[in-house]
Amino acid sequence: MARALRLRVAHRLALLGVLACVPVGEASAAIVIVNVGPGMTFTPKFPVIRAGDTLMFRNMGGVHNVVADDGTFRCAHGCDNDGQGGSGNASAGNWIVPVQFDETGEHGYFCETHGSPGEGMWGRVRVTLFHDGFEP
C-alpha cells in the first residue's frame, strides 16, 4: 500500500512538472475609449491602463486634436508622421485615432486649440504594469 501511495504521489508530481512547463498565454491588450469633446473635455480625463494597452481617442464634436505633452504624437485624422498621410491638425470632422502606450508612468496630452500641457483641455493617462493600477 505504501508503494501504491508513493507511485500516486510520484505520478502527481510528474504531472505538475509537465503542467509547469506549459506556457500560459498572455492577456490581450485592452482598448480604452477617450471621448474628445463635446465641449472642451477629454472623458475620462485620467484613464488608467496597462502597458501595451491603447487609448482610442474619438472626436465627439468640436474642432479638436490630441497632442502628447512630450511631442511623441499629434493626432486627429491620423497622426503626424504616421507614414499613412495622417494629419494631427485640429478638425471638426468625425475622427477616431488609436495611440498605444508601452511605457509605464504618467503621460499628459492636450488639445492644441483649447489647451496646453496641464491647462484648459488636457488629460493624463496613467500606464501601469497591472490592471488594477497598483504597482509594487
C-alpha positions as CSV (number, residue, x, y, z in Angstrom):
1,M,0.0,0.0,0.0
2,A,2.9,2.4,0.8
3,R,4.3,1.7,-2.6
4,A,1.0,2.5,-4.4
5,L,0.8,5.8,-2.4
6,R,4.4,6.6,-3.4
7,L,3.5,5.9,-7.1
8,R,0.4,8.1,-7.0
9,V,2.4,10.9,-5.4
10,A,5.2,10.5,-7.9
11,H,2.6,10.5,-10.8
12,R,1.0,13.7,-9.5
13,L,4.4,15.4,-9.1
14,A,5.4,14.4,-12.6
15,L,2.0,15.8,-13.9
16,L,2.7,19.1,-12.0
17,G,6.1,19.2,-13.6
18,V,4.6,18.9,-17.1
19,L,2.0,21.5,-16.4
20,A,4.6,23.9,-15.1
21,C,6.3,23.7,-18.5
22,V,3.2,24.6,-20.4
23,P,3.3,28.3,-21.5
24,V,0.5,30.4,-20.3
25,G,-1.0,32.8,-22.9
26,E,-0.5,36.5,-22.5
27,A,-3.6,38.6,-21.7
28,S,-4.8,40.6,-24.7
29,A,-4.1,44.3,-24.8
30,A,-7.1,46.5,-23.9
31,I,-8.6,49.4,-25.8
32,V,-10.0,52.3,-23.7
33,I,-12.1,54.9,-25.4
34,V,-11.4,58.6,-24.6
35,N,-14.1,60.9,-25.9
36,V,-12.7,64.2,-27.2
37,G,-15.5,66.8,-26.6
38,P,-18.2,67.7,-26.9
39,G,-17.1,71.0,-25.4
40,M,-13.6,71.2,-24.0
41,T,-13.2,67.9,-22.3
42,F,-11.5,64.6,-22.5
43,T,-13.6,61.9,-21.0
44,P,-12.3,60.1,-19.0
45,K,-9.8,62.8,-18.1
46,F,-7.5,60.5,-16.2
47,P,-7.7,56.9,-17.6
48,V,-5.6,54.1,-16.1
49,I,-4.4,51.5,-18.4
50,R,-1.8,48.7,-18.6
51,A,1.5,48.9,-20.5
52,G,0.7,47.8,-24.1
53,D,-2.9,49.0,-24.0
54,T,-4.3,51.5,-26.4
55,L,-6.3,54.7,-25.9
56,M,-8.8,55.2,-28.7
57,F,-9.4,59.0,-28.9
58,R,-12.8,59.7,-30.5
59,N,-13.9,63.2,-31.5
60,M,-17.5,63.7,-30.3
61,G,-17.9,67.3,-31.6
62,G,-15.9,70.4,-32.0
63,V,-12.6,71.4,-33.5
64,H,-10.1,69.2,-31.7
65,N,-6.9,67.2,-31.8
66,V,-4.9,65.3,-29.3
67,V,-1.2,66.1,-28.7
68,A,1.3,64.4,-26.3
69,D,2.9,66.8,-23.8
70,D,6.3,65.4,-24.8
71,G,5.5,65.7,-28.5
72,T,5.5,61.9,-29.2
73,F,2.2,62.1,-31.0
74,R,-0.1,64.7,-32.6
75,C,-3.3,63.2,-33.9
76,A,-6.8,63.9,-35.3
77,H,-7.3,62.4,-38.8
78,G,-4.5,60.0,-38.2
79,C,-1.2,61.2,-36.7
80,D,1.6,63.4,-38.0
81,N,4.4,61.3,-39.4
82,D,2.4,58.0,-39.3
83,G,3.6,57.1,-42.8
84,Q,0.0,56.9,-44.0
85,G,-0.7,60.6,-44.7
86,G,-2.3,61.2,-41.3
87,S,-2.8,64.7,-40.0
88,G,-2.7,65.9,-36.4
89,N,-4.3,69.3,-37.3
90,A,-7.3,70.1,-35.2
91,S,-10.5,69.1,-37.1
92,A,-14.3,69.3,-36.6
93,G,-14.7,66.1,-38.6
94,N,-15.5,62.7,-37.2
95,W,-12.2,61.0,-36.3
96,I,-11.0,58.2,-34.2
97,V,-7.3,57.6,-33.6
98,P,-5.6,54.8,-31.6
99,V,-2.5,55.6,-29.5
100,Q,-0.7,52.7,-27.8
101,F,1.2,53.2,-24.6
102,D,4.1,50.9,-23.9
103,E,6.0,52.7,-21.1
104,T,4.7,52.9,-17.6
105,G,4.2,56.2,-15.9
106,E,2.0,59.3,-16.5
107,H,1.7,60.7,-19.9
108,G,-0.1,64.0,-20.5
109,Y,-2.0,65.1,-23.6
110,F,-4.0,68.2,-24.7
111,C,-6.0,69.8,-27.5
112,E,-3.9,72.5,-29.2
113,T,-7.0,74.6,-30.0
114,H,-8.3,74.7,-26.4
115,G,-5.4,73.9,-24.1
116,S,-1.7,73.3,-23.4
117,P,0.1,70.8,-21.1
118,G,-1.9,70.8,-17.8
119,E,-4.1,73.7,-18.8
120,G,-7.5,74.1,-20.5
121,M,-8.5,71.0,-22.4
122,W,-6.0,68.4,-21.2
123,G,-5.8,64.9,-19.8
124,R,-3.3,62.4,-18.4
125,V,-3.1,58.6,-18.8
126,R,-1.5,56.5,-16.1
127,V,0.1,53.4,-17.5
128,T,0.8,50.7,-15.0
129,L,2.1,47.1,-15.1
130,F,-1.2,45.7,-13.7
131,H,-4.9,46.1,-14.5
132,D,-5.8,47.5,-11.1
133,G,-3.4,50.4,-11.4
134,F,-1.3,49.2,-8.5
135,E,2.4,48.9,-9.0
136,P,4.5,47.4,-6.2
